[in-house]
Amino acid sequence: MRRIGIIGSGKVGCSAATFLLPEADEIVLYDIVPKLPVGEALDLQNAAEALDLNVEVKGTNDISLLHGLDIVVVTAGFGRTPGMSRMDLLNRNLPIIEGIAKEYGGGRDGGTVFIIVTNPVDVLTYVFWRRSGVQRHRVAGLSGVLDSSRLKTIMRLSRGIRVSGLSSFVLGEHGENMVILRDRMREEYGLSNTDLDLVQNETVKAAAEIISMKGATVHGPGASIARMVKAVLSDSREILPASVVLNGEYGIRNVCLGVPVETGRNGFKIIQEKLSENEESMLRKAAENVSKALEHIGYGEHGL
């Protein structure tokens, strides 16, 4: 049985569920809004039947029904509006993630893998890990898969280049301090420093551009969640970029940050790739920004 729980049945959660219909035996949607997850589940079940898929989709306002699943995706929380950064959401989304983490405390779900989507994702993935006590290799934030899809889009549409492999990975913070692997991209695709500066800037602003036009990013995040979930359920050991708890890897600790991870049924195993001095410096800058935010909310190295 491949059993998936999605906390938050808003647009992103339902988009992810749509992409995951062929990958699951059971999908459980949870939301605090009465009737909403039940209605969304029925709609998705109709979609599954139209496609002749053998999956059962359920909706509930009872979060206790999302225990004992293979994987739980947390999309609950407020989203960005035009002109808003991800960090601007911290104070609004912090209590939501703390409450969900409390629900999973106590080690009742030792085999469950968790993917955190709520922004600011690097900060809140760390908060979830600290509050829940879940093993660090079983928690990751959605960051690099989504950011890498945006980098790939920019390179393909504006430069006619299809990037792949590690060169396409976006590491660091899911925010202003994203890290594109500039030295690898320069070597593999012949980009100049000016080109790389433009690509970096466009990647950072990619989500804001979509938000300014349609109010939210939906299908990119949904598909990126689905790719991570599929890698877990299939135990593919695929190397993906994701935000995970660092404990000395890349010389960084006490934060969540986007790095390459091997993804499978047991969660996320950090892969230490060789980075250039410039790329390592950018990664440390991203870590400092996330660390400052954690200190601000009492989750710094000596907090709690």
Residue frames as qw, qx, qy, qz and C-alpha x, y, z in Angstrom:
[[0.000, 0.886, 0.463, 0.000, 0.00, 0.00, 0.00],
 [0.381, 0.181, 0.000, 0.907, 1.23, 3.47, -0.93],
 [0.234, -0.802, -0.547, 0.056, -0.52, 5.84, 1.48],
 [0.319, 0.268, -0.018, 0.909, -0.12, 9.62, 1.29],
 [0.175, -0.780, -0.517, 0.304, -1.43, 12.33, 3.59],
 [0.284, 0.427, 0.137, 0.848, -1.68, 15.99, 2.58],
 [0.241, -0.632, -0.503, 0.538, -2.19, 18.58, 5.30],
 [0.084, 0.554, -0.062, -0.826, -3.84, 21.58, 3.70],
 [0.493, 0.404, 0.739, 0.219, -6.34, 21.06, 0.89],
 [0.173, 0.792, -0.018, -0.586, -5.77, 24.41, -0.79],
 [0.661, 0.688, -0.169, -0.246, -4.65, 24.87, -4.39],
 [0.186, 0.639, -0.746, 0.005, -1.10, 23.56, -3.95],
 [0.447, -0.180, 0.833, -0.272, -2.15, 20.54, -1.90],
 [0.755, 0.403, 0.414, -0.310, -4.84, 19.60, -4.42],
 [0.532, 0.726, -0.388, -0.201, -2.50, 20.14, -7.36],
 [0.059, -0.491, 0.865, -0.090, -0.01, 17.77, -5.74],
 [0.607, 0.075, 0.721, -0.326, -2.79, 15.25, -5.11],
 [0.726, 0.591, 0.036, -0.350, -3.81, 15.44, -8.78],
 [0.390, 0.663, -0.635, -0.073, -0.29, 14.64, -9.95],
 [0.160, -0.357, 0.883, -0.260, -0.11, 11.82, -7.39],
 [0.814, 0.090, 0.175, -0.546, -3.32, 10.02, -8.35],
 [0.851, 0.337, -0.387, -0.115, -1.40, 7.47, -10.48],
 [0.349, 0.487, -0.697, 0.393, 1.24, 6.93, -7.78],
 [0.257, -0.251, 0.657, -0.663, -0.88, 6.12, -4.71],
 [0.266, -0.302, -0.910, -0.099, -3.28, 3.54, -3.37],
 [0.283, -0.784, -0.541, 0.113, -4.71, 6.01, -0.87],
 [0.233, 0.335, -0.089, 0.908, -4.56, 9.80, -0.53],
 [0.314, -0.701, -0.598, 0.231, -5.96, 11.50, 2.58],
 [0.154, 0.545, 0.047, 0.823, -6.61, 15.26, 2.47],
 [0.390, -0.585, -0.565, 0.432, -6.86, 17.17, 5.75],
 [0.104, 0.448, 0.044, 0.887, -7.95, 20.74, 6.38],
 [0.037, -0.247, -0.641, 0.725, -9.45, 22.70, 9.27],
 [0.378, 0.114, -0.146, -0.907, -12.12, 24.20, 6.99],
 [0.580, 0.159, 0.715, -0.356, -15.35, 22.18, 7.41],
 [0.758, 0.497, 0.384, -0.177, -16.38, 20.12, 4.37],
 [0.294, 0.819, -0.383, -0.308, -13.56, 21.51, 2.16],
 [0.112, -0.451, 0.870, 0.166, -11.29, 18.43, 2.19],
 [0.551, 0.243, 0.782, -0.161, -14.29, 16.11, 1.71],
 [0.554, 0.755, 0.160, -0.311, -15.41, 18.08, -1.34],
 [0.180, 0.752, -0.581, -0.256, -11.90, 18.18, -2.78],
 [0.353, -0.234, 0.906, 0.019, -11.50, 14.45, -2.19],
 [0.629, 0.456, 0.594, -0.207, -14.74, 13.68, -4.03],
 [0.447, 0.831, -0.145, -0.299, -13.66, 15.86, -6.95],
 [0.011, 0.627, -0.764, -0.153, -10.29, 14.12, -7.10],
 [0.526, 0.016, 0.845, -0.098, -11.95, 10.71, -6.82],
 [0.648, 0.657, 0.273, -0.271, -14.04, 11.62, -9.86],
 [0.289, 0.802, -0.473, -0.221, -10.83, 12.50, -11.69],
 [0.279, -0.385, 0.880, 0.017, -9.28, 9.17, -10.69],
 [0.639, 0.298, 0.688, -0.174, -12.31, 7.25, -11.96],
 [0.546, 0.781, -0.018, -0.303, -12.24, 9.19, -15.25],
 [0.238, 0.716, -0.649, -0.098, -8.65, 8.03, -15.70],
 [0.939, -0.036, -0.319, -0.124, -9.40, 4.45, -14.56],
 [0.243, 0.507, -0.662, 0.497, -6.98, 4.76, -11.65],
 [0.729, -0.391, -0.562, -0.015, -7.25, 2.41, -8.67],
 [0.271, 0.148, -0.469, 0.828, -6.75, 4.96, -5.89],
 [0.323, -0.729, -0.604, 0.000, -9.01, 5.91, -2.98],
 [0.180, 0.370, -0.144, 0.900, -9.12, 9.63, -2.09],
 [0.407, -0.646, -0.626, 0.157, -10.46, 10.66, 1.32],
 [0.067, 0.583, -0.098, 0.804, -11.09, 14.03, 2.96],
 [0.593, -0.520, -0.576, 0.216, -11.22, 14.77, 6.67],
 [0.124, -0.832, 0.146, -0.521, -11.19, 17.45, 9.37],
 [0.824, -0.543, 0.158, -0.041, -9.67, 14.92, 11.77],
 [0.273, 0.774, -0.570, 0.024, -5.87, 15.10, 11.62],
 [0.579, -0.384, 0.702, -0.157, -5.53, 11.93, 13.68],
 [0.885, 0.341, 0.299, -0.104, -6.46, 10.02, 10.51],
 [0.552, 0.771, -0.301, 0.102, -3.15, 11.12, 9.00],
 [0.414, -0.629, 0.652, -0.086, -1.05, 8.96, 11.32],
 [0.716, -0.102, 0.689, 0.048, 0.71, 5.80, 10.19],
 [0.698, 0.700, 0.080, -0.127, 0.98, 6.82, 6.54],
 [0.831, 0.145, 0.116, 0.524, 4.00, 6.35, 4.31],
 [0.358, 0.123, 0.058, 0.924, 4.42, 10.05, 3.66],
 [0.049, -0.835, -0.488, 0.249, 2.80, 13.27, 4.88],
 [0.360, 0.357, 0.196, 0.840, 3.04, 16.51, 2.91],
 [0.174, -0.683, -0.456, 0.543, 2.44, 19.75, 4.82],
 [0.254, 0.413, 0.368, 0.793, 1.09, 22.55, 2.62],
 [0.252, -0.816, -0.518, 0.050, -1.05, 24.27, 5.28],
 [0.384, -0.471, -0.095, 0.788, -0.58, 27.98, 5.87],
 [0.274, 0.872, 0.141, -0.381, -0.82, 31.37, 4.25],
 [0.729, 0.305, 0.326, 0.519, 0.64, 31.97, 0.81],
 [0.296, -0.272, 0.108, 0.909, 2.43, 34.95, -0.66],
 [0.341, 0.843, 0.400, -0.111, 0.65, 37.88, -2.25],
 [0.558, 0.655, 0.052, 0.507, 2.18, 40.34, -4.73],
 [0.047, 0.810, -0.269, 0.519, 5.07, 42.27, -3.17],
 [0.734, -0.578, 0.273, -0.230, 5.50, 39.82, -0.28],
 [0.284, 0.520, -0.803, 0.057, 8.64, 37.79, 0.42],
 [0.730, -0.170, -0.660, -0.048, 8.59, 34.28, 1.83],
 [0.368, -0.021, -0.610, 0.701, 10.08, 35.52, 5.10],
 [0.298, -0.220, 0.056, -0.927, 7.13, 37.91, 5.46],
 [0.747, -0.241, -0.439, -0.438, 4.99, 34.83, 6.13],
 [0.406, 0.183, -0.795, 0.412, 7.04, 33.61, 9.09],
 [0.180, -0.070, 0.589, -0.785, 4.98, 34.98, 11.98],
 [0.702, 0.066, -0.038, -0.708, 1.69, 33.94, 10.38],
 [0.836, 0.166, -0.479, -0.211, 2.73, 30.39, 9.51],
 [0.157, 0.410, -0.789, 0.430, 4.91, 29.61, 12.54],
 [0.503, -0.137, 0.608, -0.599, 2.04, 28.66, 14.91],
 [0.862, 0.251, -0.113, -0.427, 0.47, 26.50, 12.20],
 [0.666, 0.395, -0.625, 0.102, 3.62, 24.42, 11.77],
 [0.073, -0.348, 0.747, -0.562, 4.21, 24.26, 15.53],
 [0.713, -0.027, 0.342, -0.612, 0.70, 22.86, 15.97],
 [0.880, 0.312, -0.283, -0.220, 1.17, 20.23, 13.26],
 [0.403, 0.466, -0.724, 0.310, 4.57, 19.28, 14.68],
 [0.382, -0.281, 0.633, -0.612, 3.01, 18.79, 18.11],
 [0.874, 0.115, 0.045, -0.469, 0.50, 16.39, 16.55],
 [0.871, 0.337, -0.357, 0.042, 3.39, 14.23, 15.32],
 [0.046, -0.649, 0.645, -0.400, 5.49, 14.39, 18.47],
 [0.724, -0.315, 0.488, -0.372, 6.12, 11.38, 20.65],
 [0.067, -0.392, 0.886, 0.239, 7.47, 9.01, 18.01],
 [0.684, 0.250, 0.576, -0.371, 4.13, 7.51, 16.97],
 [0.730, 0.662, 0.072, -0.152, 5.01, 7.83, 13.28],
 [0.510, -0.596, 0.509, 0.355, 8.53, 6.46, 13.16],
 [0.579, 0.116, 0.677, 0.440, 8.19, 5.18, 9.62],
 [0.338, 0.861, 0.379, -0.019, 6.54, 8.25, 8.10],
 [0.479, 0.038, 0.187, 0.857, 8.48, 10.62, 5.83],
 [0.040, 0.843, 0.387, -0.371, 7.52, 14.29, 5.99],
 [0.409, 0.305, 0.297, 0.807, 7.78, 16.96, 3.27],
 [0.085, -0.708, -0.367, 0.597, 7.23, 20.54, 4.41],
 [0.375, 0.526, 0.461, 0.608, 6.00, 23.03, 1.81],
 [0.180, -0.927, -0.327, 0.028, 4.81, 25.95, 3.97],
 [0.487, 0.512, -0.115, 0.698, 6.89, 29.11, 3.63],
 [0.280, 0.766, -0.573, -0.078, 9.42, 30.24, 4.67],
 [0.955, 0.008, -0.259, -0.148, 10.19, 26.59, 4.10],
 [0.580, 0.340, -0.586, 0.452, 13.81, 26.38, 5.34],
 [0.169, -0.365, 0.501, -0.766, 12.91, 27.98, 8.66],
 [0.746, -0.162, 0.162, -0.625, 9.68, 26.06, 9.14],
 [0.865, 0.148, -0.479, -0.024, 11.16, 22.68, 8.17],
 [0.344, 0.296, -0.662, 0.596, 13.67, 23.20, 10.97],
 [0.429, -0.254, 0.357, -0.790, 10.86, 24.22, 13.36],
 [0.886, -0.037, -0.201, -0.416, 8.88, 21.10, 12.45],
 [0.731, 0.211, -0.602, 0.243, 11.90, 18.90, 13.07],
 [0.108, 0.298, -0.604, 0.731, 12.69, 20.50, 16.43],
 [0.543, -0.179, 0.254, -0.780, 9.10, 20.49, 17.67],
 [0.894, 0.034, -0.224, -0.387, 8.14, 17.02, 16.45],
 [0.536, -0.519, 0.665, -0.034, 11.29, 15.13, 17.35],
 [0.913, 0.387, 0.107, -0.070, 11.10, 13.24, 14.05],
 [0.732, -0.240, 0.357, 0.528, 14.45, 11.85, 12.93],
 [0.061, 0.706, -0.195, -0.678, 16.18, 14.41, 10.75],
 [0.093, -0.183, 0.805, 0.557, 16.55, 12.07, 7.78],
 [0.139, 0.483, 0.861, 0.073, 12.75, 11.72, 7.64],
 [0.091, 0.862, 0.331, -0.372, 12.06, 15.44, 7.16],
 [0.415, 0.013, 0.367, 0.833, 12.73, 17.65, 4.14],
 [0.232, 0.683, 0.239, -0.650, 11.44, 20.92, 2.81],
 [0.620, 0.596, 0.433, 0.270, 10.33, 21.49, -0.78],
 [0.133, -0.831, 0.160, 0.516, 12.91, 23.88, -2.18],
 [0.185, -0.490, 0.633, 0.570, 15.42, 22.83, -4.79],
 [0.376, 0.302, 0.834, 0.268, 13.16, 20.65, -6.96],
 [0.213, 0.862, 0.446, -0.116, 10.84, 23.62, -7.45],
 [0.083, -0.861, 0.217, 0.453, 13.60, 26.22, -7.80],
 [0.366, -0.257, 0.745, 0.495, 15.46, 23.96, -10.24],
 [0.397, 0.555, 0.711, 0.167, 12.31, 23.68, -12.38],
 [0.125, 0.952, 0.162, -0.227, 12.26, 27.46, -12.58],
 [0.259, -0.649, 0.523, 0.488, 15.94, 27.61, -13.48],
 [0.442, 0.100, 0.810, 0.372, 15.34, 25.03, -16.21],
 [0.321, 0.786, 0.527, -0.025, 12.41, 27.06, -17.53],
 [0.022, -0.918, 0.124, 0.377, 14.48, 30.24, -17.69],
 [0.323, -0.454, 0.682, 0.473, 17.36, 28.53, -19.45],
 [0.427, 0.293, 0.810, 0.274, 15.12, 26.77, -21.96],
 [0.269, 0.828, 0.492, -0.033, 12.77, 29.63, -22.85],
 [0.029, 0.971, -0.074, -0.223, 15.20, 32.55, -22.89],
 [0.137, -0.714, 0.629, 0.275, 18.45, 30.86, -23.90],
 [0.823, 0.349, -0.328, -0.306, 17.44, 27.67, -25.69],
 [0.251, 0.419, -0.836, 0.249, 19.52, 25.53, -23.31],
 [0.845, -0.360, -0.259, -0.300, 18.20, 22.42, -21.58],
 [0.006, -0.585, 0.701, -0.407, 20.16, 22.06, -18.34],
 [0.898, -0.218, -0.323, -0.204, 20.26, 18.77, -16.46],
 [0.764, -0.013, -0.474, 0.438, 22.04, 16.96, -13.65],
 [0.494, -0.517, -0.354, 0.603, 23.77, 18.75, -10.82],
 [0.222, 0.067, 0.177, 0.957, 24.19, 21.88, -12.93],
 [0.283, -0.512, -0.484, -0.651, 20.43, 22.35, -12.82],
 [0.517, -0.517, -0.620, 0.286, 20.26, 22.13, -9.01],
 [0.084, -0.717, 0.093, -0.686, 19.38, 25.23, -7.02],
 [0.610, -0.230, -0.631, 0.421, 20.71, 24.95, -3.47],
 [0.137, 0.130, -0.307, 0.933, 20.74, 27.18, -0.41],
 [0.227, 0.319, 0.543, -0.743, 17.73, 29.14, 0.78],
 [0.164, 0.556, 0.744, 0.332, 14.33, 28.90, -0.86],
 [0.092, -0.913, -0.280, 0.283, 14.31, 32.67, -1.04],
 [0.205, 0.960, -0.167, -0.092, 16.56, 35.60, -1.77],
 [0.198, -0.692, 0.687, 0.098, 19.71, 33.56, -1.15],
 [0.952, 0.242, 0.174, -0.071, 19.18, 30.77, -3.66],
 [0.317, -0.613, 0.620, 0.373, 22.45, 29.27, -4.86],
 [0.857, 0.502, -0.032, -0.117, 22.83, 28.37, -8.52],
 [0.799, -0.305, 0.331, 0.399, 25.99, 26.40, -9.26],
 [0.288, 0.905, -0.112, -0.294, 27.59, 29.18, -11.27],
 [0.151, -0.624, 0.707, 0.296, 30.97, 27.58, -11.85],
 [0.499, 0.111, 0.852, 0.110, 29.45, 24.34, -13.14],
 [0.487, 0.748, 0.423, -0.157, 27.05, 26.23, -15.40],
 [0.117, 0.864, -0.337, -0.355, 29.87, 28.40, -16.73],
 [0.266, -0.412, 0.830, 0.265, 31.95, 25.33, -17.54],
 [0.443, 0.234, 0.863, 0.060, 29.17, 23.18, -19.02],
 [0.364, 0.747, 0.555, 0.036, 27.14, 25.80, -20.88],
 [0.489, 0.240, 0.175, 0.820, 29.62, 28.59, -21.55],
 [0.139, -0.902, -0.379, -0.152, 27.70, 31.27, -19.69],
 [0.325, 0.482, -0.249, 0.774, 29.42, 34.57, -18.90],
 [0.195, -0.216, -0.622, 0.727, 29.32, 36.24, -15.48],
 [0.306, 0.076, -0.029, -0.949, 26.75, 38.68, -16.86],
 [0.597, -0.106, -0.644, -0.467, 24.58, 35.76, -18.07],
 [0.485, -0.193, -0.797, 0.305, 24.90, 34.03, -14.71],
 [0.011, 0.130, 0.404, -0.905, 23.94, 37.19, -12.82],
 [0.486, 0.012, -0.248, -0.838, 20.81, 37.49, -14.96],
 [0.624, -0.122, -0.746, -0.199, 19.91, 33.82, -14.55],
 [0.304, -0.154, -0.724, 0.600, 20.40, 34.06, -10.77],
 [0.189, 0.123, 0.221, -0.949, 18.18, 37.14, -10.55],
 [0.568, -0.006, -0.443, -0.693, 15.49, 35.66, -12.78],
 [0.543, -0.136, -0.827, 0.052, 15.42, 32.43, -10.77],
 [0.132, -0.168, -0.612, 0.761, 15.03, 34.30, -7.48],
 [0.309, 0.227, 0.119, -0.916, 12.17, 36.38, -8.90],
 [0.216, -0.058, -0.844, -0.488, 10.45, 33.59, -10.86],
 [0.147, -0.473, -0.848, 0.190, 7.75, 32.88, -8.27],
 [0.012, 0.540, 0.282, -0.793, 7.01, 36.56, -7.67],
 [0.163, 0.198, -0.499, -0.827, 6.48, 37.04, -11.41],
 [0.256, -0.280, -0.880, -0.286, 3.87, 34.28, -11.52],
 [0.163, -0.529, -0.673, 0.491, 2.19, 35.59, -8.36],
 [0.048, 0.403, -0.004, -0.914, 1.95, 39.06, -9.88],
 [0.288, 0.084, -0.613, -0.731, 0.10, 37.62, -12.89],
 [0.581, -0.244, -0.676, -0.382, -2.20, 34.96, -11.39],
 [0.564, -0.635, 0.095, -0.519, -2.06, 35.45, -7.61],
 [0.733, -0.452, 0.496, -0.109, -0.28, 32.23, -6.64],
 [0.308, 0.439, -0.815, -0.221, 2.07, 29.52, -7.83],
 [0.827, -0.083, 0.290, -0.475, 0.23, 26.21, -7.97],
 [0.959, 0.261, -0.051, -0.102, 1.20, 23.62, -10.57],
 [0.446, 0.622, -0.563, 0.312, 4.98, 24.03, -10.35],
 [0.300, -0.437, 0.679, -0.508, 4.88, 23.35, -6.58],
 [0.872, -0.003, 0.251, -0.421, 2.32, 20.58, -7.05],
 [0.873, 0.407, -0.268, 0.013, 4.44, 18.74, -9.61],
 [0.249, 0.605, -0.635, 0.410, 7.60, 19.26, -7.55],
 [0.583, -0.327, 0.550, -0.500, 5.91, 17.78, -4.48],
 [0.946, 0.174, 0.075, -0.264, 4.77, 14.83, -6.59],
 [0.660, 0.548, -0.489, 0.157, 8.28, 14.20, -7.84],
 [0.068, -0.508, 0.708, -0.485, 9.64, 14.06, -4.29],
 [0.747, -0.127, 0.429, -0.492, 6.80, 11.84, -3.09],
 [0.910, 0.345, -0.162, -0.165, 7.24, 9.47, -6.03],
 [0.430, 0.570, -0.640, 0.285, 10.97, 9.16, -5.28],
 [0.355, -0.369, 0.676, -0.529, 10.16, 8.25, -1.68],
 [0.839, 0.052, 0.297, -0.454, 7.40, 5.74, -2.47],
 [0.873, 0.434, -0.215, -0.054, 9.38, 4.03, -5.23],
 [0.722, -0.565, 0.293, 0.271, 12.57, 3.99, -3.13],
 [0.712, 0.684, 0.014, 0.158, 14.32, 5.25, -6.26],
 [0.668, -0.445, 0.073, 0.592, 17.34, 6.71, -4.42],
 [0.422, 0.729, 0.231, 0.486, 17.13, 9.59, -6.90],
 [0.424, -0.243, -0.193, 0.851, 19.40, 12.53, -6.08],
 [0.013, 0.811, 0.434, 0.391, 17.26, 15.63, -5.65],
 [0.187, 0.276, -0.324, 0.885, 17.84, 19.05, -4.08],
 [0.496, -0.665, -0.504, -0.240, 15.85, 19.54, -0.87],
 [0.132, -0.687, 0.350, -0.623, 15.97, 21.52, 2.36],
 [0.839, -0.259, -0.474, 0.074, 17.21, 19.27, 5.17],
 [0.543, -0.830, 0.125, -0.009, 18.65, 19.59, 8.66],
 [0.624, 0.568, -0.418, 0.336, 22.41, 20.07, 8.42],
 [0.737, -0.668, 0.104, 0.022, 24.67, 18.83, 11.20],
 [0.499, -0.587, 0.477, 0.423, 28.14, 19.64, 9.92],
 [0.652, 0.373, 0.541, 0.379, 27.62, 18.75, 6.27],
 [0.377, 0.718, 0.194, 0.553, 29.08, 21.45, 4.00],
 [0.365, 0.095, -0.377, 0.846, 30.51, 22.97, 7.19],
 [0.355, -0.339, -0.048, -0.870, 27.02, 24.10, 8.29],
 [0.277, -0.257, -0.900, 0.216, 24.87, 23.05, 11.22],
 [0.004, -0.453, -0.607, 0.653, 21.69, 23.98, 13.12],
 [0.395, 0.432, -0.060, -0.808, 19.72, 25.08, 10.05],
 [0.699, 0.372, 0.607, 0.064, 17.74, 23.57, 7.19],
 [0.114, 0.683, -0.366, -0.622, 19.15, 24.40, 3.80],
 [0.859, 0.456, 0.036, -0.232, 18.82, 23.10, 0.25],
 [0.156, -0.576, 0.773, 0.217, 21.48, 20.52, -0.62],
 [0.615, 0.195, -0.661, -0.383, 21.56, 17.35, -2.76],
 [0.559, -0.245, 0.670, -0.423, 19.90, 14.37, -1.07],
 [0.229, 0.035, -0.932, -0.279, 19.37, 10.72, -1.97],
 [0.556, -0.068, 0.184, -0.808, 15.62, 10.17, -1.73],
 [0.441, -0.001, -0.877, -0.193, 13.94, 6.89, -0.81],
 [0.627, -0.502, -0.548, -0.235, 11.68, 5.03, 1.59],
 [0.629, -0.407, -0.415, 0.516, 13.90, 5.81, 4.56],
 [0.118, -0.920, -0.164, 0.335, 13.84, 9.51, 3.80],
 [0.410, 0.893, -0.108, 0.151, 16.66, 11.79, 2.75],
 [0.817, -0.310, 0.093, 0.477, 20.38, 11.02, 2.86],
 [0.062, 0.944, -0.149, -0.287, 22.59, 14.08, 2.42],
 [0.845, 0.294, 0.154, 0.419, 25.09, 13.85, -0.45],
 [0.291, -0.808, 0.138, 0.493, 28.20, 16.00, -0.11],
 [0.700, 0.621, 0.187, 0.298, 29.05, 17.21, -3.59],
 [0.551, -0.199, 0.054, 0.809, 32.27, 19.06, -4.32],
 [0.157, 0.939, 0.307, 0.006, 31.45, 22.76, -4.56],
 [0.502, 0.507, -0.093, 0.694, 33.69, 25.59, -5.69],
 [0.321, -0.188, -0.434, 0.821, 34.93, 28.14, -3.15],
 [0.206, -0.093, -0.129, -0.965, 32.46, 30.68, -4.56],
 [0.597, -0.310, -0.581, -0.458, 29.54, 28.25, -4.33],
 [0.565, -0.307, -0.654, 0.398, 30.45, 27.32, -0.74],
 [0.127, -0.066, -0.245, 0.959, 30.57, 31.01, 0.17],
 [0.415, -0.197, -0.314, -0.831, 27.09, 31.53, -1.26],
 [0.648, -0.323, -0.682, -0.104, 25.81, 28.50, 0.67],
 [0.418, -0.234, -0.551, 0.683, 27.20, 29.90, 3.93],
 [0.118, -0.057, 0.010, -0.991, 25.51, 33.26, 3.25],
 [0.577, -0.287, -0.515, -0.565, 22.20, 31.46, 2.79],
 [0.620, -0.294, -0.681, 0.256, 22.74, 29.57, 6.05],
 [0.215, -0.077, -0.367, 0.902, 23.41, 32.82, 7.91],
 [0.345, -0.176, -0.187, -0.903, 20.12, 34.29, 6.71],
 [0.693, -0.314, -0.584, -0.282, 18.12, 31.24, 7.79],
 [0.550, -0.172, -0.609, 0.546, 19.97, 31.15, 11.12],
 [0.004, -0.076, 0.202, -0.976, 19.07, 34.77, 11.83],
 [0.564, -0.258, -0.333, -0.710, 15.40, 34.05, 11.22],
 [0.723, -0.257, -0.639, 0.056, 15.55, 31.03, 13.55],
 [0.359, -0.074, -0.490, 0.791, 17.18, 33.12, 16.27],
 [0.226, -0.208, -0.055, -0.950, 14.47, 35.75, 15.86],
 [0.724, -0.287, -0.294, -0.555, 11.73, 33.22, 16.69],
 [0.592, -0.544, 0.485, -0.342, 13.64, 31.49, 19.48],
 [0.986, 0.095, 0.133, -0.015, 14.85, 28.46, 17.51],
 [0.310, 0.803, -0.500, 0.096, 18.49, 29.47, 17.26],
 [0.579, 0.290, -0.732, 0.210, 21.32, 27.19, 18.30],
 [0.159, 0.031, -0.758, 0.632, 20.68, 27.77, 22.01],
 [0.491, -0.150, -0.013, -0.858, 16.93, 28.36, 21.77],
 [0.845, -0.187, -0.261, -0.427, 14.22, 26.14, 23.26]]
